[in-house]
């Protein structure tokens, strides 16, 4: 079994969706009729009674669904269990009853251990276990309401047998006794799969996942994640290019906050939110760059994202002005390419992984780098995050990869030009709505594509940032080559930094892969044409600028921290437990139920 099999993304993206309401109604009716036919044959009833039983099954299925739906409206936080989903559950319940009826009837004719009354009871009641799991797993209802909602269907289906005289008083007592057994088994099931995680547990987390997947509601899961969050203070760097009139021409945000964990939970869409917030506030383009960060720095709630946006806006006029900067330097090692640039006492190192071994660069590596560096300036690592590989893993301090990255950055700083030059800057941006290619909308988040061009001392640095979750390795090389070909005749040297924001807005959106890295669906030539147009546009609007450098600390942010690894392993472990329970425990339980039927 592959490691990916039980990943959070795998479990999350496999939650099924249902057909239309009309189709669900048809399936509920069809399954009710199909279920009634074997009972009619077994009980040898005439056509009139057979039709009556079939109609009764249909009526009782819908009546029980209406009653369950009425109870489900007591759910204080979400409305997942609407009538469509409850009727779909009727369809699955009836199919399970039909399968169990065939099994128990076969057992009845092979050996007279079960009489016909027990066959009816067992086949109708057994789906209660599945209904209990669904009602409890997808709602915030209390246990007694869950049991009652789940119990309506088998109870209503057995009523026609009582009214038609096919079930005795002792049979009904057996039915009640087995109902109690199933409820106790359900409690045992919960105990088997529940794993505590701080002040929450896996069942509460799964309910949050379900609410987010089915309703798009993040509140329940985020409230559970807050219970296990760690609180930290994180630095954010904003660099604004000011034109001669002191107006903001464009901004760059470098953040150690990691997008994640997925979809609309926490900071998953923080790249777009920060781009949109600052762009609207300054009425100018924004380039967001992925700092040194890993999933441990996922924000757990939208409240924390709003806190970051508010802190940036509050400090937007507080930075110091820098008029000149160094020309870029570039160093290529076996594992990465580093382009560094110095703005007074700040050095920004743009790191591009070249071998696909690395997924993220830990924030702790940036701390270690600054401890080792003796030059006096502060170094910020930008992880360009542009080399997707399924084998890629985060880089943490102490690893050989971390040593190689730090060495490459320090080497790039050593060869920086000590002379400083005036800077001309140009910005351009293309929103997702402006992208007319359908395939790219599966690879690109709402932040679209941003471009920054910096001309320094006759050399030019092009930074292209795509709001996507990584890109295939070949694409970043292809784009860099195209840009150099376009600009090589105009500048002494062309530096390129092809980046992604690592947005997790699209993660677990597509069933097969969880998400599509940029370039895995859309042709590279199409993306290159878009990139070339953005580069040319940014150069057309290029003008002399000064920089406003803003460094802020956002305090008391709730992140997943060390719980991220625990969360992934716990969810995976619970999924494995659930599968084991279904494949091993359930057959044993059914056998025990049959034995109990024989003993009463």
C-alpha positions as CSV (number, residue, x, y, z in Angstrom):
1,X,0.0,0.0,0.0
2,X,1.5,3.3,-1.0
3,X,2.1,6.0,1.5
4,X,-0.1,8.4,-0.5
5,X,-3.0,5.9,-0.2
6,X,-4.0,7.1,3.3
7,X,-2.9,10.7,3.0
8,X,-5.2,13.4,4.2
9,X,-5.5,14.7,0.6
10,X,-6.4,11.2,-0.6
11,X,-9.1,10.7,2.0
12,X,-10.4,14.2,1.6
13,X,-10.6,14.1,-2.2
14,X,-12.4,10.7,-2.3
15,X,-15.5,11.9,-0.5
16,X,-18.2,11.2,-3.1
17,X,-20.7,13.5,-4.5
18,X,-24.3,12.5,-5.3
19,X,-26.5,12.8,-8.4
20,X,-29.4,15.2,-8.8
21,X,-32.4,15.1,-6.5
22,X,-34.7,13.7,-9.3
23,X,-32.2,10.8,-9.9
24,X,-31.9,10.1,-6.1
25,X,-35.7,9.9,-5.8
26,X,-35.8,7.5,-8.7
27,X,-33.1,5.3,-7.2
28,X,-34.8,5.3,-3.8
29,X,-38.1,4.1,-5.5
30,X,-36.2,1.5,-7.6
31,X,-34.3,0.1,-4.7
32,X,-37.5,-0.1,-2.6
33,X,-39.3,-2.1,-5.3
34,X,-36.3,-4.4,-5.8
35,X,-36.1,-5.1,-2.1
36,X,-39.8,-6.0,-1.9
37,X,-39.7,-8.5,-4.7
38,X,-37.7,-11.3,-2.8
39,X,-39.9,-10.9,0.3
40,X,-43.0,-11.4,-1.9
41,X,-41.5,-14.6,-3.4
42,X,-40.3,-15.9,0.0
43,X,-43.6,-15.3,1.7
44,X,-45.6,-16.6,-1.4
45,X,-48.1,-13.8,-1.2
46,X,-50.5,-13.0,-4.0
47,X,-50.1,-10.2,-6.6
48,X,-52.4,-7.8,-4.7
49,X,-50.4,-8.2,-1.5
50,X,-47.2,-8.0,-3.4
51,X,-48.2,-4.7,-4.9
52,X,-49.3,-3.5,-1.5
53,X,-45.9,-4.5,0.0
54,X,-44.0,-2.7,-2.8
55,X,-46.0,0.4,-2.4
56,X,-45.6,0.2,1.4
57,X,-41.8,0.0,1.0
58,X,-41.8,3.0,-1.3
59,X,-44.1,5.0,1.1
60,X,-42.2,3.9,4.2
61,X,-38.8,4.8,2.6
62,X,-40.0,8.3,1.9
63,X,-41.8,8.7,5.2
64,X,-38.7,7.6,7.2
65,X,-36.6,10.0,5.1
66,X,-38.9,12.9,5.9
67,X,-38.8,12.0,9.6
68,X,-35.0,11.7,9.5
69,X,-34.7,15.0,7.6
70,X,-36.9,16.7,10.2
71,X,-34.6,15.5,13.0
72,X,-31.5,16.5,11.1
73,X,-32.7,20.1,11.0
74,X,-31.8,20.2,14.7
75,X,-28.1,20.2,13.7
76,X,-26.8,23.5,15.2
77,X,-23.9,24.0,12.8
78,X,-24.5,22.5,9.4
79,X,-27.2,21.1,7.1
80,X,-25.4,18.3,5.3
81,X,-28.2,15.8,5.9
82,X,-30.7,17.3,3.5
83,X,-33.5,15.2,2.0
84,X,-31.5,14.4,-1.1
85,X,-28.7,12.9,0.9
86,X,-31.0,11.0,3.2
87,X,-32.9,9.5,0.2
88,X,-29.5,8.5,-1.3
89,X,-28.8,6.8,2.0
90,X,-32.1,5.0,1.6
91,X,-30.9,3.7,-1.7
92,X,-27.7,2.3,-0.2
93,X,-29.6,0.9,2.8
94,X,-32.0,-0.9,0.5
95,X,-29.2,-2.3,-1.6
96,X,-27.4,-3.5,1.5
97,X,-30.6,-5.1,2.8
98,X,-31.1,-6.9,-0.5
99,X,-27.6,-8.3,-0.4
100,X,-28.0,-9.5,3.2
101,X,-31.4,-10.9,2.4
102,X,-29.8,-13.1,-0.3
103,X,-27.1,-14.2,2.1
104,X,-29.5,-15.0,5.0
105,X,-32.0,-16.8,2.7
106,X,-29.2,-18.9,1.3
107,X,-28.2,-19.7,4.8
108,X,-31.8,-20.5,5.7
109,X,-32.2,-23.0,2.9
110,X,-28.7,-24.6,3.5
111,X,-29.4,-25.1,7.2
112,X,-32.6,-24.4,9.2
113,X,-30.7,-22.3,11.8
114,X,-32.6,-19.2,10.9
115,X,-36.3,-19.1,10.4
116,X,-38.0,-16.8,7.9
117,X,-38.9,-14.3,10.6
118,X,-35.3,-14.0,11.6
119,X,-34.3,-13.6,8.0
120,X,-36.6,-10.6,7.6
121,X,-35.5,-9.0,10.9
122,X,-31.8,-9.5,10.1
123,X,-31.9,-8.2,6.5
124,X,-33.9,-5.1,7.4
125,X,-32.0,-4.2,10.5
126,X,-28.4,-4.7,9.5
127,X,-28.2,-1.4,7.4
128,X,-28.7,0.4,10.7
129,X,-25.0,0.1,11.3
130,X,-24.2,2.0,8.1
131,X,-26.8,4.6,8.7
132,X,-25.5,5.2,12.2
133,X,-22.0,5.8,10.8
134,X,-23.3,8.2,8.1
135,X,-25.6,10.2,10.4
136,X,-23.0,10.5,13.1
137,X,-20.1,11.2,10.8
138,X,-21.8,13.9,8.8
139,X,-23.7,15.8,11.4
140,X,-23.3,17.6,14.7
141,X,-26.4,15.9,16.2
142,X,-26.2,14.4,19.6
143,X,-26.0,10.6,19.9
144,X,-29.7,10.0,20.8
145,X,-30.9,12.0,17.8
146,X,-28.4,10.2,15.5
147,X,-29.7,6.9,16.7
148,X,-33.4,7.9,16.2
149,X,-32.7,9.3,12.7
150,X,-30.9,6.2,11.7
151,X,-33.5,3.9,13.2
152,X,-36.5,5.3,11.3
153,X,-35.8,3.5,8.1
154,X,-35.5,-0.2,9.4
155,X,-38.4,0.5,11.8
156,X,-40.7,1.9,9.1
157,X,-39.8,-1.0,6.7
158,X,-40.7,-3.6,9.2
159,X,-44.2,-2.1,10.0
160,X,-45.8,-3.6,6.8
161,X,-44.7,-7.1,7.9
162,X,-46.4,-6.5,11.3
163,X,-49.6,-5.2,9.8
164,X,-49.7,-8.0,7.2
165,X,-49.2,-10.5,10.0
166,X,-45.8,-11.8,8.9
167,X,-44.1,-10.8,12.2
168,X,-45.1,-12.1,15.6
169,X,-44.8,-10.3,19.0
170,X,-41.7,-12.4,19.7
171,X,-40.3,-11.4,16.4
172,X,-40.7,-7.7,17.2
173,X,-39.0,-8.3,20.5
174,X,-36.1,-9.9,18.6
175,X,-36.1,-6.8,16.4
176,X,-35.8,-4.5,19.5
177,X,-33.1,-6.7,21.0
178,X,-31.0,-6.6,17.9
179,X,-31.5,-2.9,17.6
180,X,-29.9,-2.5,21.0
181,X,-27.0,-4.8,20.0
182,X,-26.4,-2.7,16.9
183,X,-26.3,0.5,18.9
184,X,-23.8,-1.0,21.3
185,X,-21.7,-2.2,18.4
186,X,-21.8,1.3,17.0
187,X,-20.4,2.6,20.3
188,X,-17.7,0.0,20.1
189,X,-17.0,1.1,16.5
190,X,-16.6,4.7,17.6
191,X,-14.2,3.7,20.3
192,X,-12.1,1.7,17.8
193,X,-11.6,4.4,15.3
194,X,-11.5,7.5,17.5
195,X,-8.0,8.8,18.2
196,X,-7.5,11.7,20.6
197,X,-5.5,14.7,19.3
198,X,-5.1,17.2,22.1
199,X,-8.5,18.8,22.8
200,X,-10.0,17.3,19.7
201,X,-10.2,13.8,18.0
202,X,-10.3,12.2,14.6
203,X,-14.1,11.9,14.5
204,X,-14.6,15.6,15.1
205,X,-11.9,16.4,12.5
206,X,-13.6,14.1,10.0
207,X,-16.9,15.9,10.6
208,X,-15.1,19.2,9.8
209,X,-13.7,17.7,6.6
210,X,-17.2,16.5,5.6
211,X,-18.7,19.9,6.2
212,X,-16.0,21.6,4.2
213,X,-16.2,19.2,1.3
214,X,-19.9,19.0,1.0
215,X,-21.0,22.5,2.0
216,X,-17.9,24.5,1.5
217,X,-18.1,25.5,5.2
218,X,-14.7,25.9,6.9
219,X,-16.0,27.0,10.4
220,X,-16.3,23.5,12.0
221,X,-12.9,22.2,10.9
222,X,-11.1,25.5,11.7
223,X,-12.7,25.5,15.2
224,X,-11.3,22.0,15.8
225,X,-7.8,22.9,14.4
226,X,-7.7,25.9,16.8
227,X,-7.8,23.4,19.7
228,X,-4.5,21.9,18.6
229,X,-2.8,25.0,17.2
230,X,0.5,26.5,18.3
231,X,0.9,30.3,18.7
232,X,3.8,32.1,17.0
233,X,5.0,35.5,15.9
234,X,6.0,35.7,12.3
235,X,7.8,38.3,10.2
236,X,6.4,39.6,7.0
237,X,8.4,41.7,4.5
238,X,6.8,44.2,2.1
239,X,8.8,46.0,-0.5
240,X,7.0,48.8,-2.4
241,X,8.2,50.5,-5.5
242,X,7.5,54.2,-5.4
243,X,7.5,56.3,-8.6
244,X,8.7,59.9,-8.8
245,X,5.4,61.2,-7.5
246,X,5.8,58.9,-4.5
247,X,2.8,56.8,-5.6
248,X,3.0,53.0,-5.2
249,X,3.9,51.5,-8.5
250,X,3.7,47.9,-7.2
251,X,4.5,45.8,-4.2
252,X,6.3,42.5,-3.3
253,X,5.2,40.5,-0.3
254,X,7.5,37.8,1.2
255,X,5.8,35.7,3.8
256,X,6.9,32.7,5.9
257,X,3.2,31.7,6.2
258,X,2.6,28.5,4.3
259,X,-0.6,28.1,2.2
260,X,-2.6,25.2,3.6
261,X,-3.7,22.7,4.5
262,X,-6.2,22.7,1.6
263,X,-9.1,24.3,-0.2
264,X,-10.6,27.1,1.9
265,X,-9.2,26.0,5.3
266,X,-6.9,28.4,7.1
267,X,-4.2,30.0,5.0
268,X,-4.8,27.8,1.9
269,X,-5.8,30.8,-0.2
270,X,-3.6,33.3,1.6
271,X,-1.6,34.1,-1.6
272,X,-4.7,35.5,-3.4
273,X,-6.1,37.1,-0.2
274,X,-2.9,39.1,0.4
275,X,-2.5,40.0,-3.3
276,X,-6.1,41.1,-3.5
277,X,-6.1,43.0,-0.2
278,X,-2.9,45.0,-0.8
279,X,-3.6,45.5,-4.5
280,X,-7.0,47.0,-3.7
281,X,-5.6,49.1,-0.9
282,X,-2.8,50.6,-3.0
283,X,-4.5,50.4,-6.4
284,X,-1.4,48.7,-7.8
285,X,-0.1,45.2,-8.7
286,X,1.3,42.9,-6.1
287,X,3.8,40.0,-6.4
288,X,3.6,37.4,-3.6
289,X,6.7,35.2,-3.0
290,X,6.8,32.0,-1.1
291,X,9.2,32.5,1.8
292,X,11.1,29.7,3.6
293,X,8.2,27.8,5.1
294,X,6.6,24.4,5.5
295,X,3.2,23.1,6.4
296,X,4.0,23.5,10.0
297,X,3.3,27.2,9.3
298,X,-0.2,26.7,8.0
299,X,-2.6,29.1,9.6
300,X,-5.6,27.2,11.1
301,X,-8.3,29.8,10.5
302,X,-9.5,32.7,8.4
303,X,-9.4,34.9,11.5
304,X,-5.6,34.6,11.4
305,X,-5.5,35.4,7.7
306,X,-7.5,38.5,8.4
307,X,-5.1,39.5,11.2
308,X,-2.2,39.3,8.7
309,X,-4.0,41.4,6.1
310,X,-4.9,44.0,8.8
311,X,-1.3,44.2,10.0
312,X,0.0,44.8,6.5
313,X,-2.4,47.6,5.8
314,X,-1.7,49.2,9.2
315,X,2.0,49.3,8.6
316,X,2.0,50.3,4.9
317,X,3.5,53.8,5.5
318,X,6.0,52.8,8.1
319,X,8.9,51.6,6.0
320,X,12.3,53.1,5.3
321,X,13.2,54.4,1.8
322,X,16.0,52.8,-0.3
323,X,17.0,54.5,-3.5
324,X,19.6,52.1,-4.9
325,X,20.5,48.4,-4.8
326,X,23.1,46.0,-6.1
327,X,22.9,44.1,-9.3
328,X,21.8,40.5,-8.9
329,X,24.2,37.5,-8.6
330,X,23.6,33.9,-9.5
331,X,25.1,30.7,-8.3
332,X,24.2,27.2,-9.6
333,X,24.9,24.1,-7.5
334,X,24.0,20.4,-8.0
335,X,20.7,20.8,-6.2
336,X,19.6,24.5,-6.6
337,X,20.1,27.8,-8.4
338,X,20.3,30.9,-6.2
339,X,19.8,34.5,-7.4
340,X,20.5,37.1,-4.7
341,X,20.0,40.8,-4.6
342,X,20.8,43.3,-1.9
343,X,18.7,46.3,-0.8
344,X,20.9,48.1,1.7
345,X,20.9,45.9,4.8
346,X,18.5,43.3,3.4
347,X,19.5,40.5,1.1
348,X,16.9,38.5,-0.8
349,X,18.0,35.1,-2.1
350,X,15.7,33.5,-4.6
351,X,16.2,29.7,-4.5
352,X,15.1,27.4,-7.3
353,X,15.3,23.7,-6.8
354,X,16.8,22.0,-9.8
355,X,16.6,18.2,-9.0
356,X,13.0,17.9,-7.7
357,X,14.1,16.4,-4.4
358,X,12.8,19.3,-2.3
359,X,9.2,20.4,-1.7
360,X,9.5,23.2,0.8
361,X,12.4,24.9,2.6
362,X,12.0,25.1,6.4
363,X,11.7,28.5,8.1
364,X,14.3,27.2,10.6
365,X,16.9,27.0,7.7
366,X,16.5,30.8,7.2
367,X,17.2,31.3,10.9
368,X,20.2,29.0,10.7
369,X,21.5,30.9,7.6
370,X,21.3,34.2,9.4
371,X,23.1,32.8,12.4
372,X,26.0,31.6,10.2
373,X,26.2,34.8,8.1
374,X,28.6,37.3,9.5
375,X,28.1,40.2,7.1
376,X,25.6,42.1,9.2
377,X,22.7,42.2,6.7
378,X,19.5,40.2,7.2
379,X,18.9,37.4,4.6
380,X,15.4,36.4,3.5
381,X,15.0,33.1,1.6
382,X,12.5,33.0,-1.2
383,X,11.5,29.5,-2.1
384,X,10.5,29.7,-5.8
385,X,8.7,26.4,-5.4
386,X,8.9,25.6,-9.1
387,X,10.2,22.0,-9.3
388,X,7.3,19.5,-8.7
389,X,8.2,15.9,-8.0
390,X,6.1,13.3,-6.3
391,X,9.3,12.3,-4.4
392,X,9.9,15.8,-3.2
393,X,10.0,16.3,0.6
394,X,10.5,19.4,2.8
395,X,14.0,20.4,3.7
396,X,14.8,20.8,7.4
397,X,18.0,21.9,9.3
398,X,20.6,19.2,9.7
399,X,20.0,17.6,6.4
400,X,22.6,17.5,3.6
401,X,20.2,19.4,1.4
402,X,19.9,22.2,3.9
403,X,23.7,22.5,4.0
404,X,23.9,22.7,0.2
405,X,21.2,25.4,0.1
406,X,22.9,27.5,2.8
407,X,26.2,27.1,1.0
408,X,24.8,28.1,-2.4
409,X,23.1,31.2,-0.8
410,X,26.3,32.3,1.0
411,X,28.3,31.8,-2.3
412,X,25.8,34.0,-4.1
413,X,26.2,36.7,-1.5
414,X,30.0,36.6,-1.8
415,X,29.8,37.5,-5.5
416,X,27.3,40.3,-5.1
417,X,28.5,43.5,-6.7
418,X,29.4,46.0,-3.9
419,X,28.4,49.0,-6.1
420,X,24.8,50.1,-6.0
421,X,22.8,51.5,-8.9
422,X,19.5,53.3,-9.5
423,X,16.6,51.0,-10.2
424,X,13.8,51.0,-12.8
425,X,10.8,48.8,-12.1
426,X,7.8,47.6,-14.0
427,X,4.8,45.5,-12.9
428,X,2.1,43.6,-14.7
429,X,-0.6,41.2,-13.6
430,X,-3.1,38.9,-15.3
431,X,-6.0,37.7,-13.2
432,X,-7.5,34.2,-13.4
433,X,-10.6,35.7,-15.0
434,X,-8.5,37.1,-17.8
435,X,-7.0,33.7,-18.6
436,X,-9.2,32.3,-21.5
437,X,-7.5,28.9,-21.5
438,X,-9.8,26.4,-19.8
439,X,-7.1,24.0,-18.8
440,X,-5.0,26.6,-16.9
441,X,-8.0,27.3,-14.6
442,X,-7.4,23.8,-13.2
443,X,-3.8,24.7,-12.4
444,X,-4.0,28.3,-11.4
445,X,-5.5,29.9,-8.3
446,X,-7.5,33.2,-8.2
447,X,-4.3,35.2,-7.7
448,X,-3.5,34.8,-11.3
449,X,0.0,35.6,-12.6
450,X,2.2,38.6,-11.5
451,X,5.4,39.9,-13.1
452,X,8.1,42.2,-11.8
453,X,10.9,43.5,-13.9
454,X,13.9,45.2,-12.3
455,X,16.6,47.0,-14.4
456,X,19.7,47.6,-12.4
457,X,23.0,48.8,-13.9
458,X,22.2,47.5,-17.4
459,X,21.1,44.1,-16.2
460,X,17.5,42.9,-15.7
461,X,15.9,40.6,-13.2
462,X,12.5,39.1,-14.2
463,X,10.3,37.6,-11.4
464,X,7.2,35.7,-12.6
465,X,4.9,34.5,-9.9
466,X,2.1,32.0,-10.6
467,X,-0.7,31.5,-8.1
468,X,-0.4,27.7,-8.4
469,X,0.7,24.8,-6.3
470,X,4.1,24.1,-7.8
471,X,4.9,23.6,-11.4
472,X,6.5,20.7,-13.4
473,X,10.3,21.1,-13.6
474,X,10.4,21.3,-17.3
475,X,8.1,24.4,-17.4
476,X,10.3,26.6,-15.2
477,X,13.3,25.8,-17.4
478,X,11.2,26.4,-20.6
479,X,10.0,29.8,-19.3
480,X,13.4,31.0,-18.2
481,X,14.8,30.1,-21.6
482,X,12.0,31.9,-23.5
483,X,12.5,35.1,-21.4
484,X,16.2,35.1,-21.9
485,X,15.7,34.7,-25.7
486,X,13.3,37.7,-25.7
487,X,15.5,40.0,-23.7
488,X,19.1,39.0,-24.3
489,X,19.7,41.5,-27.0
490,X,18.5,44.4,-24.9
491,X,20.3,43.9,-21.6
492,X,23.9,43.0,-20.6
493,X,22.5,40.1,-18.5
494,X,19.1,38.6,-17.9
495,X,18.2,36.9,-14.6
496,X,15.0,35.0,-14.2
497,X,13.1,33.8,-11.2
498,X,10.1,31.6,-12.0
499,X,8.0,31.2,-8.9
500,X,4.7,29.7,-7.7
501,X,2.8,30.8,-4.5
502,X,2.2,27.2,-3.5
503,X,-1.5,28.0,-3.1
504,X,-3.6,25.1,-1.7
505,X,-6.8,26.6,-2.9
506,X,-7.1,23.8,-5.5
507,X,-5.8,20.9,-3.4
508,X,-8.3,18.0,-3.1
509,X,-10.4,19.6,-5.8
510,X,-9.7,17.0,-8.5
511,X,-10.3,13.4,-7.6
512,X,-7.4,11.7,-9.4
513,X,-4.4,13.7,-8.3
514,X,-5.6,16.0,-5.6
515,X,-4.3,19.0,-7.6
516,X,-2.6,19.8,-10.9
517,X,0.9,21.4,-10.8
518,X,1.2,24.2,-13.4
519,X,2.2,22.7,-16.7
520,X,0.8,19.3,-16.1
521,X,-2.3,19.9,-18.1
522,X,-1.8,23.1,-20.1
523,X,0.7,23.1,-22.9
524,X,4.0,24.8,-22.0
525,X,3.9,27.0,-25.2
526,X,0.6,28.5,-24.1
527,X,1.9,29.4,-20.7
528,X,5.1,30.8,-22.2
529,X,3.1,33.0,-24.5
530,X,1.1,34.4,-21.5
531,X,4.4,34.9,-19.6
532,X,6.1,36.6,-22.5
533,X,3.2,39.1,-22.8
534,X,3.4,39.9,-19.1
535,X,7.1,40.4,-19.2
536,X,6.8,42.8,-22.2
537,X,4.0,44.7,-20.5
538,X,6.1,45.1,-17.3
539,X,9.0,46.4,-19.3
540,X,6.8,48.9,-21.2
541,X,5.6,50.5,-18.0
542,X,9.1,50.4,-16.4
543,X,10.2,53.7,-14.7
544,X,12.7,54.9,-12.1
545,X,11.7,53.9,-8.6
546,X,12.6,54.1,-5.0
547,X,11.8,51.3,-2.6
548,X,9.9,51.5,0.7
549,X,11.1,48.5,2.8
550,X,8.5,47.4,5.5
551,X,9.3,44.7,8.0
552,X,6.6,43.8,10.4
553,X,6.0,41.1,13.0
554,X,2.5,39.6,13.2
555,X,1.9,38.3,16.7
556,X,-0.1,35.5,18.1
557,X,-0.8,33.6,14.9
558,X,-2.3,30.2,15.3
559,X,-0.4,27.6,13.2
560,X,-0.5,23.8,12.9
561,X,3.1,23.5,14.0
562,X,4.2,20.1,15.1
563,X,0.6,18.9,15.0
564,X,0.7,18.9,11.2
565,X,2.6,15.7,11.1
566,X,0.5,14.2,13.9
567,X,-2.7,15.3,12.0
568,X,-1.6,13.6,8.8
569,X,-0.6,10.4,10.6
570,X,-3.7,10.3,12.8
571,X,-6.1,10.9,9.9
572,X,-4.3,8.2,7.8
573,X,-4.3,5.8,10.8
574,X,-8.0,6.4,11.3
575,X,-8.7,5.8,7.7
576,X,-6.8,2.5,7.9
577,X,-8.7,1.6,11.0
578,X,-12.0,2.3,9.3
579,X,-11.0,0.0,6.4
580,X,-9.8,-2.7,8.8
581,X,-13.1,-2.4,10.7
582,X,-15.1,-2.9,7.6
583,X,-13.1,-5.7,6.1
584,X,-12.3,-7.7,9.3
585,X,-14.4,-6.5,12.3
586,X,-17.8,-6.2,10.4
587,X,-17.8,-9.8,9.2
588,X,-17.1,-11.0,12.7
589,X,-19.8,-8.8,14.1
590,X,-22.3,-10.1,11.6
591,X,-21.4,-13.6,12.5
592,X,-21.9,-12.8,16.2
593,X,-25.3,-11.2,15.4
594,X,-26.4,-14.3,13.6
595,X,-25.3,-16.4,16.6
596,X,-27.3,-14.2,18.9
597,X,-30.3,-14.7,16.7
598,X,-30.0,-18.4,17.1
599,X,-29.8,-18.1,20.9
600,X,-32.9,-16.0,21.4
